[in-house]
Amino acid sequence: MIRAIASLLLVAPIGLMAAEATTEITRTPAPEGAEVYFIEPSDGATVPTTFTVKFGLKNMGVAPAGTDKAATGHHHLLIDQDLPPLDQPMGGDIMHFGGGQTETEITLEPGEHSLQLLVGDMNHVPHDPPVTSEQITVTVVE
C-alpha cells in the first residue's frame, strides 16, 4: 500500500463536504498557460520502494490551501488512480500538499505504478480548466 513519510507531507483540512453537497461549487479560473509536471521521477523510471517525487509548476504560483490569491494553487498527487470529479473538492484518497510543498518522499509496493499531479485551488477544487500533469509510470523494485 501507499505510505507517505509523515515529516514531509502536510495534509490540509478538507472539512467542506456536508455544506458543499448542497452548494454549487465555483471553480477558480486557471491562469493561461499554467502547467504542472514532474521534475522527478521521469516517465518510465525504475525507483526503489521509497523515493522522492518533485513537482514543477509553470505560469502560476504555489500557495498553501486556504490562501485566496489569484493565479495560485497547491499540488495533489494521484497514485494508481484516474482523475477525480473536477467540480468538487478532492477527497482523502489523493495525497494533498496543502502546505504548499513542492516535493515529497513516498513508499510504494514493488511493481508498476502510475503517478499524476493535479493542482487545486484554496478549497482543493481543480481549476478551470484543470491543471494536470501527464500521467507517468514508474517501476518500483526492492
N, C-alpha and C positions, 0 to 999 in steps of 0.2 A: 504494500500500500504506500501511499504518498505520505511523507513526513517532511515538514519544513523545520529548519533549525530555528528554534524559537527566538534566539537572541537577534536574529536578522530580520524577522518578519513581524511587523506590527499590523495586526488585524484591526481595521477601523470598525466602529459600531455601525450596525445596519438597521437599527430599530425603527424602521419605517413601514413594515409590512402591513399591519392591520389598517392603518389610515389610508395607505395608498391603494388598497384593494378596491376602494370605492371612489378614489380620486383619480382624475385623468393626469397622467404623467406628461410633463412638458420636457422634451429632450433639448439639451443645450446644443446650439449650433457648433459644429467643428470648424476650426479655422481652415481657410483654404490652404490646400497643400499639406495638411497635417499627416504625418506618418509615424507609426510605431514599428520597431523592428528589434531583432535580436542582435546584440553585439557579439555575445557568445552564449551558448554553443552555436556552431553553424549547422545548417541543414545537413543531415546525414552523418553527423559526428558520432564517434564512439566515445562514451564517457564512463567514468566509474560510478558506483552506486550513489555516492554523494558528490555533487558537482555544483559549480557556480553558474548562475544564469544572470546575464547582464542585459538591461533593457536600454534601447535607444529611442529618442523621440525627436522629431523634426517639425519645425514650424508651429510649435506650441510649447507651453511650459508645464512643468510638474509642480503640483501644489497638493498639500495634504487634503484628505477628504474633509468636507465641511467648509473649505475655503471658497468663497464666492469671488472669483477673479476671472475675468474674461480670458479666453484662449488658454485655459489650463485644465488639467485633469490629473488623474493618478492611474497607475498600472494595475491590471488584473491579469493573472496567469491562469490559463486553461490547460489542464493536463489530461490527455486522453479523453477529450470531450469536444462536442460541437459548440458553436456559438450559442449563448443563451438568448432568450427573447430580448429584443433590443428596446422594448418600450416599458421596461420596469427595472428596478434596482437589481443588481446581480446578487445572487444568493451565496450561501455558505459553502457550496461545493466548488467555488472558484477561489483561488488564492488572491486576497486583497492586499494591496500595498498602500493603505490609506495614510501612511505617514509620509508619503512622497518618496519612498525608496526606489532606487533605480537598479538594484541587484538583490539577489538572494542566493542562498545555498539550499538545495533540495536533495532529498534522498528518494530514489525510485528503485523498485524491484528490477532485477535483470530482465532484459528483453527490449522490445521496440516500444517507444512512447512518442506521442505527438505533443507538441507544445505550441501555444498560440497566445499572443498578447492582445488585450482589449483595453482601451483607455476609457475610464469612467469619469463622469463629472463629479461635482461636490457631493452628490447624493448617490453615487455608484451607478448611475444610469449611463449607458453608452451614448456618445454624442450622435448628432445627426448631421451628416452621415457618420456611421460608426468608424472609429479609428482603430483598425485591426492590423495585426501583422499577418504575414503569410504563415500558414501552419507549417512547422518544421518537424522533422522526425529525428530522434536520437536513439542510439542503441546503447543500452546500459549493460556493462559487463562487470563481473565481480573481480 
